[in-house]
Each structure stands twice: as C-alpha cells, then as structure tokens.
Amino acid sequence: MIEPYSSRQAKEISNTEQKFAQLREIEQKVRSFKGTMTYRKTKGHYYLVRWFYNEENSGSPQRRTAKVLGRKSPEMDKLLDDFQKGRKAVRKRAASLRRDIDAQARINREIGIGRVPELSARILRAFERSGIGSSRMKVVGTHALYVYEMLAGVMLHEDVTGTEDIDLLLDARGELKFLIDDGPDDERLISVLRLADRSFERTNRTYRAVNRDGFLVDFIKPEGKVPWQEDVLVTKAEDMQPSPIEGLSWLVNSKPVQVTVIDQKGQPLRMSAPDPRAFAIHKLWLATRSMRDPVKKGRDRLQAALLASMLHQYLPEQFPWKKSELRSIPSEVVDHGLQQFRKQFEREDAEMVKEDDVDLDAIIERLKHT
C-alpha cells in the first residue's frame, strides 16, 4: 500500500527539484525582460523608451504602454546594451534548463516516478500561467495525496490514488476576483480549463466542469459563517460558481504545503494542498456525516487512516499530532480525530517488526473491514 522511493528514485527526484527550481527562478528573470527597449525620435531628439504590455488584467485586451527612460546619452546607450545582452542571456539559460528538464523527464518515466495524471498536470499549469496558480489554489480530494506522498518520499498504491476527478479548493479570502462583467472569455475559470482541454464544458451543476472523456473538475469553497459577509471571490453569472462546502474552512485556514511533484510524462510542476493532518482529520470527519455516500465514507476512512500512518511513520517530526497545531479545526473534531489516530498508531507500533517496518498492507486490510 505504501512503498518508499528507492535510492535511485530519490536521487532523480532531487535532481528534478533542483533543475525545476532553477528554471522557475530564471523564468522570473525572463519575465522582467518582457517588452522592448528602443530609441524614439521626438522633436529633434532621441529618447530611450521601454515598451511593454499592461498585464494587470489578463482577460482584457492588452494595451501597449511606454516609459521614457531618458534622452540619448552614453548612460542610456549602456542601459540599452545591458537590457539586450541581459535578455539574450536569460533566454538562452532558460532554453538550456528546459532541455535539461526534458532529458530528466525521460529518466523519470523510465524509473517510474511520474505520478500526477497528465490532464491534471495540464490543468494545474494552465491556472499557474493564468496568475491564479498554486499560491491561491489548493488541491483537495484524492489528488492531494500526490503532494503528501512526495513530502514523505513514498508512493501510494493506485487503489488509493486512482480517481477520475480533481477537486480544486479556491481560497476566497485573498485578493483573487473573477468579476461579473462582459469581459472576454479568458477571464473565466472555464476558459482556463479549456487551455488544458478545449472540450471542457460547465455542467448543470455550476461548480463542475466535464470534458468529453468524462473527467470532472469541481470548484469548491468554504461555507461562509455570516450570510451577509461579502465574498471576495466573485465569478461571472455564466461562469463556474464555486460551491460552498461545510468544513472546508478548516482546510483553507490550515497551513498549506507546496511541493514539486512529477506528472506521468516525467515533467515537474508545483502543487499546493492543505496541511496533511487537517486533511486526514477532515476525511475522518466526513466519514461520520449521515448524508455522506456510504461508498465515499469507506474511501474517506481509508485515506484518512493511510495518510495518518504515513505521517506517523515517515514525517513524525515535521507533522506532529498536536492539538495546538490544528487550531483551524473545531476542538471536538480534533479531539475525536486524535483519539482515533492514536489508537491506530498504538496498534501499528505494537506490530513493528525487528527492522522497524510496519505491515501497512495488513493494517489497511483490517481498516477496510472495520
């Protein structure tokens, strides 16, 4: 059920993370060189002008704007020369790093460390490019397990991670806004999805989109405590409408984790998810809800138990099970979760073999029937 990465796999994951971090850094520098810098003659004199596009609102037509830097002089000549040389250098470095990552991706595929489904990865990259990205969007549901297994340096069995949907939790507390106006389509959530797959359409459930293959994307948000409180997340009337769900504020308010994961093509991407302890307790709580689908309840219990075991065995210092670190969750829910998990940990610790390994397969089999 849980398989630690081999030393070779761990090494290549580290190589991938390092190269991807370098690429992200150099791409930031590439963006700083956007636009052009040229001399423009005005009233008999040449002025150095920096031309660029206003990208404050990526959904609106881009407006070309200019900033006059100064009249032609040795200082302006040097500024222009530095700009041109600097832009050429960072573009060359970015292209080199992309080639390195493509080569690394082939290795990643060969040794089987590509985990995130290809379409899911395309969707996440599309939102990253749109400016929403992993800093404002957390992945919840089964896909969050890809984040947690990378944290722990293990792989979970496909019976646990296999899924045909991806739930995206939008943090409505931030400055992200989708305004309801007559702007172009690429302002909208559905349009960002179509950058990944043009066949996505909104369903009659306004928080859900589906593509021609039946792949589902749900947009959900915490249920507001005060009905008259203004929600900073606003969408167009004809666009996706994130669904308010009870209990998700616990995940939004928990400390997020963000890691570099690897998709099934071997390519890296950033992925963000809630604190894994909050995720496990939330899953356990869902399994107690009377209106919850019985089939989903069993999956909730399984994922909660598996994630708790993984944290207990592989990340005990990084994620201790302390109530003081779970303040985003109601006290009684935390107490119940900790009580259940501590009983589970006692059973697991009692079954430790001489090599300090745990027969997690046997433990999970028992959990399935409890």
N, C-alpha and C positions, 0 to 999 in steps of 0.2 A: 504493500500500500504506500509506503514511503521508502524512497531509495536515494541515499546520499550520492552526490556527484562524485565521480572518480577523480583522482588527482589530475588526469589529463583534461577532463571536462572543466574542473575548477580553474585550471590554468588558462584555458581558452576563454572562459567567461571573463576572467580578469583581463586578458588581452583585449577582448571586445569592449569592456567597460572603459579601459584606458583610451583606446582609439576613438570611441564614440564621444568621450568627454573632450578630447582634443578637437574633434570635428565640431561639436556644439560651440566650443569656445571660438574657433576660427570663423564659424558661420556668423557669430555675433559681430566679428570684425568686418566680415564681408558686407553685412547689412549697414555698417557705419559708412561704407563707401558707396551706398546707393546714390543714383543720380549721376550728374556730370558736373564738371568744372571747366569753364571756358572763359575766354576774353570776349567781351562785347563792346563794340564802339558806340559811344554816346556823346553827342555834342563835341566831337573832335577828339575825345579821349577814350582810351581803352580801360575797361574795368573788369576785374576778375569776378565772375558770377558763379555761384553754386546753384545748379538747377536740381530740383528734386520733386517727387510727387507727394502730396499730402495723403498720408495713410491713416489718419485718425479714425476715419470711418470706412472700413474696407468694403462696406456694402454700397457706398455711394460712388458715383463716377469720380475717378481720381483727378485732382486739379494740379497742374504743373505750376509750381511756385519757384521763386528765385530769391536768393540772398546775395546782395552785393558785398563783396569782401574788401574791395579797395581798388584804387587806381593802379594801373600797371607800374610796377617797380621791381627792383631786384628781390625785395621781400615777397611780393606777390608771385614772381616767377618761381621762387623756391617753394612757395606754398603749392602752386600748381604741379610742379615737378614731384614733390613729395606725395601729393594725392595720387598722381598717375602711377608712380612706382609702387606706392603702398597698396593700391587697389590690385595691381597686377600680381604683387607678391602674395596677398592673402587669397586671391582667386586660385593661384597656382597651388598653394598649400592646401586649400580646401579640396581641389580636384585630386591631389595626391592622397589625401586622407580618405576620400570616398573610394578610391581604387583599393587602398589598404583594407577598408571595411568590406568591400565586395569580396576580396580574397579571403578575409577572415570568415565571411558568411559561408563560403564553400566548406571551410573546415568545420564550422558549427553544424552544418547539415550532416556532414559525414559522421560526426561523433554524437549526434542525436540530442543536442541541447536547445534546439529551436522549439519553443513551447506555445507561444501565443498564436492562435489561428490567423491565417493570412488576412482575411477580411477584417477581423477585429483590429489588427495592426494598421490596416489602411484607414479605418475609421478614426482611430486614435491619432494617427499622423495628420489626417485632414483637420481635425479640431485643433491640433497643435499649430498647424500653419495658419488657421483662421484667427489665432490670438486667444482662443478660449483655453485649450490645452490642459496639461496635467496640473498646472498651478491652480486652476479654478474648477477642474472637473475631476471627480474621483470615480474610480471604477468600483462597483459593488456587485453583489451576486457572485456566481461561481468564478467569473473572470478575475476577481480579486485574489484568488488562490495563486495565480501566476506570480503576483507580486510577493506573496508571503513565502512561496517555495523558493524564490530567488533569494530572499532575505536569509532563509535558513540553509541554503545550499543543498536543497534536496529536490527530488521530483516526485510528484504525487501520481498515483495510478489514474489512468484515463477514466475509470469508472467514477471517479470523483470529479475530475475537471471537465469531462466531456459535456458540452452544452450546445444548444442551438440559439442562444440569445446572449446579449450582453447588456447589463443594466448600468446606465451611466447616471451617477448621482451629481447633480449640479448644486454647487454651494450658492444659494440665493442671497447670502448675507453680504457678498462682496459688491464690487462696482460693475460687475458684468450686467449689461442690459441688452435685451432684444426689444427694440422699440416697435410699437404697433403703428406702422405708417405705410406709405406707398413706395417705400424704397425697393431696390432691385432684389431679386431672389437670393443672391448670395449672402444677404444679411441673415438668412433664416437657417434654423437648425436643419431642416430637411435638405436645404441646398448644400450644406456642408457634408451631410451624409452622401449626397449624390456625387461629391468629389471622389468618394471612395467607391461608390457603385451607383451608376445612373438609374438603376431600376428601383431604388428605394421610393416608397410611397407611404404617406401617412394613412393609418387605418382609421376605422370609425372610433377607435379608442384614441383620442387626440394626443396622448402621451407616447404612442407607439408607432414605429415605422417598420415596414417589412419590405424585403427585396423579392425578386422573382423566385429565389430559391427558398423562401420562407424564413430567412434569417431575421430575427427580431431585434430591434433596438428600442429600449424603453428609457424615457427621460423622467426621472422622479425627483422629488424634492421633499424636504421635511414639512410636516403638517404644522401650520402656524399656530402658535399658542393664543394669539389675540386676533380675532377675526377682522378687526378694523385696522390692524397694523399694515402699513404699506410694504409690499414685497418688492425688493429691488430687482428681481428677475422678472422681466416683462417680455412677452412674445407677441408676435402679430396674431391677429384673430384667426387667420387661415393657416398659421404655422403650428408646429408641435406645441403642446401645452403640458409642461412637466407636471406630473401627478403628485399631489401632496400625500405622503405616506406616514402613518403613525410610527414613531420610533426612530426615524431617520435622522432626527436632530442629534441623537446620540453619536451617530457616525460622523456627521458634519462637524460637531464640536470636539470630537476626539482628535488627538494629534495625528496628522496624516503621515504616511510613509511613502516615499517616492524612490523608485529604483529603475535601473536599466534592465529591461527584460529583452528576450530574444524571440523573434517570431519564427514561424515554421520555415521561412526561407533563409534563416540564419542571420537576419538583419536586426540590429538593436533599435530600441525605442524606449522612451520614458513612459512610465506608468505610475499612477498615483492611486492609493487606496487608503481607507481609514485604518486607524490603529488596529492591529490584528486581534488584540484582546477584546476591544469593543465589538469587532466583527463577530468573534466567537460567541460572546455573551448575547449579542443581538440575535444571532442564529438560534441559540438555545431558547431565548425568549419567544421567538417566532413559533418554535415547535410547541409552545404551550397555548397558543392562541386558538380559541374554539372555532373561529371562522377559517382557519388555515386549512388548505387542501391536505388531506391525510398523507398523500404521496409526498408532497413537499415537506411535511413535518418530518418524515423519516430522513429525507435528504438534509434538512436543516440540522437534525441531531447528529447525523454522520459527519457533516462538515464541521460543526462546532467541536465535536469530540476529536476529530482528526487534527484540526488546527490547534486546539489546546494541547494535544500531545506533542505536536511538532514544536510549539513554543517551549513547552516544559523540557523537552529533551535536547533541543538544538539552540534555543535562544533564551535560556533562563535568566541570564543577567541583563540582556537587552530589554526583555519584556517581562519583568516580574509581575506576579499576580497580586498586586497590592490595590486595595480599595482606593487609596489616596491618589492613584494614577488613573482612576476611572470615574472622575467626577462628572463627566458629561452624561452619565447614565444614572437613572433613579437608584437610590440606595438599596431599595428592596430587590430590584432586578440584579444589581451587582451581588448582593448577599446570596441570592439563590444560585447565580452562576458560579460564584467562587465555591460555594458549598458542593455543588455537583462536580466541578472540575477537581477540587481537592480530593474527593473520594476516588475519582478516576485516577489521579496521579498516585495515590496510595496503592491502588491495585497494580498500576504499571510498575512502580518502584519495587513492589514485592515480587514481581515477575522478572526482575533484572537477572540476566544470566552472568556468568563469570566475566564475559568480555564486555560487560556494561552495555549490552544491546537489549532492546525491548522487542518482543514478538508482537509488533503492532498489528500484523495481519490477524492474529488470534484475537487481540483486543477489539479490533474493529468488527470482526465477525460476531463477537458477543454483543457489541453495541447495537448491531443491526437487529438483534432479536430481543432487545430489552425495551 
